[in-house]
């Protein structure tokens, strides 16, 4: 027995023992199907080969869908972890000034946003001036400002969470950063019975960070936690 014959015998025995190694190799299967078509000639239609090609195409689409689903699941998990970390950070400060500083510091970093503004409505100008001195994060507005800002002046009911892409942020809210803001999330806050509403606005330079097509469940959960923390501070 020659070495070539011995090699062929070894390959044959290995294939017979483990046929799945051939079936699972896409390139090898394509080569075998192509060789079979050449042997059969051009005048014979191989329906089995056509069916295999269609099944292979469907398998490729399923694999792509599978990868997309896994990627979306990981992205959702990462978003959940972000919200949980930001929620826990809300509970750490022992005074309101530190709470406001954390909004534009650690919490903004956790949520990967470039600007955070807390908007409170007030009927009394004197209170507004004293509150405004607490820092750039806090913005005091006249009653009705929040609903008008969220709905962009339209005659519509404001949602708890509104996501949108913008050409630039509002100058009165974001100040010098306004020109760099390309998307924002507006979270309307229920601050309790007898109180005017509040709003948490998060701005990002990334135009795709907040878009209307995104889900709002996680941010709605965060808004619920935030407004409960605010009620504690306001009381």
N, C-alpha and C positions, 0 to 999 in steps of 0.2 A: 504494500500500500504506500503510495507516494504521500509527500507532506501535504500537497494540495487536496488530495482525496481525504486525508485524515482531518484536515481543517474543515472541509465541507461536511464531513460526518459529524464532527463536534458541533458545528453550527446547527445542523439539522436536529441533532439530539437536544440541543439547548432550546431551540424554537419549539420543538414538540413538548418539552418539559415545561416551558414558560411562554405560552403563546400570547399572553397579555402584554409582554414586553414589546411585541410587534404592533398589537392593536392600539396601544397607548401612545405610540410614536407617530405623530401626525405626518411628519415629513416622510417617514418610511412608508406609511400607508399610501400617501399620494404617489410616491414612486412606483409602488406595486400596482396601483390602479392605472397609472399612466402606461406602464409596461403592458398590462393586460389589454388596454385599448389598442395599443399598437399591434399586438398579436392578432386581435380580432379583425382589424382592418377598418377603413373609413366607412364602409357601406353597412355596418352593423351598429345599431343604436343600443347602447348598454343602459337599459332602464335602471338597473341596480346601481350603476355608477352615478347616474343622474340623481337618484334618490339619496345616495350617500353624500353627494355634493350639497344637496339641499339640507340634509340633516346636519352636515358640518357647518353650514351657514347659520342655521338656527342655533346650534350649539355655541357658535361664536357670539351671537347676539345675547344668548342667555348668560354667558360668562361676563360680557360687558355689563349687563343689567345687574348681575350678582355683585360685581365690583362696585358699581354705583351705589347699590343699596348698603353695602358694607361701609363705604366712604361716608354716606349720609348718616349712618348710625354712629360712626366715630365722631363726626362733626357735631351731632346732637348731644353725644355724651360729653364732648369737650365744652359745649355751650352750657350744659347743665352744671358742670363742675365750676365754670366761671361764675354763674349766677349764685351758686351755693357759697363760694368763697366771698363774693361781694356782699351777700346777705349777712354772713357771719361778721364781716368787717364793720357793717353798720351798727352792730351791737357792742363793739369794743369801746368807743369814746365815753368818757365820764362827764364831759361838758360839751355845750353846743358849739363852741368855737372850734374845738378839735373835730367834732363831727363834720362841720363845714370844710375844714382843711382836708379831711380824709376824702371828701367827695372829689376834690380836684387833684388829690394825690394818689393814695393807695388804691382807692376804689376805681378811679379813672384808669389806672394802670392795669388792674385786674380785668376790667371790661374792655380794655384796649381801645378807649376812646380818647379824643384829643381835647375835649372840653366838656365840662359838666356845669349846668346852671340849675339852681333851685329857685323856682318862681313862687312867690306868695302874693296874694291879692290883699289889699288893705284899703279901708275907707278913710283912714285918718293919716294925713300927710306927715304929722309929727312923728308918729310911730314908724312910718316908712323911712324917714331920714335916719332915725336911730338904728333901725334894723339894717339899713343899707351900709352902715359903717362897719359891719361885721366882716366884710370881705367881698371880693369880686364874685364869689360863687353864688351869693344870695342876691336875687333881683326882686324888688318890690314893685308891684304894678297896680293899676286901678282895677276895680271890679269889672269883670267881663273880658279882661285881657286874655286870659288863658283859653277860653272857648274860641275867641276870635283867632288866636294864634294857631290853635290846633286845626281848625276848619279853614284857615286861610281866608276868613271873612265870609265864607259861604253860609247859606242858610241850611245848616245840617247839624245833627247831634254829634258832639265830639266823642270819639271812642276813647277807651281807657289807654290804649296803646296805638300810636300812629307812627308809621315808619315811612320815610320819604327821602328821595334824592333832591338836592337843591343846588342852585348855581353858587350860592354864597349864604352864610349864616346871617341872622339878624344882627345888625350892628349894635343895637341897644342891649342885646343879650350877651353876645360873644366878644364885643369890643374889638381889639386889634386882631383877634383870631378869626373874625367873621369871614374875611376873604378867603381863608383856607378851608372852611367847612364845606363839604360836598354831600353829606348825608346826615340825617338826624333822627333820633327817636324821641318822641314826646310822650311822657307818661303822666296822665292826669291823676291827681291824688285827692282822695276823699279824706279830709282832715277832721271829720267828725261833725256832729249835729251843732248847728249854730255858727259854724266857721265857713269862711269862703274857701274855695278849692285851692289846691296847690298844683304845681307841675314840675316834674324833673325832666330836663332837656339834656340829652347827650349828643354831642356833635362829633363827627369824624371826618378826617381828610380823605378817607377812602370812600369813593362814591358808591361802592358795593357793600359797605358794612351794614347799612340799613336801607332796605328796599321794600316797596309795598307787597312784593310777592312772598316775603318771608313770613314764617309763622310767628305769632306773638305770645304763645303760651308762657314761655320762660320769662319774658319781660313783664307779662301780666302778673305772674307770680312775684316777681321782684317789686313791682309797683305796690302790690298788696302788703309786702313786708315793709317797704319804705314808708307808706302812709301810716302804718301802725307805730313805727318808730317816731315819726313826726308828731303823732298825737301825744306821745309820751313827753316829748320836748315842749310842746305847746301847752301842756297842762301844768 
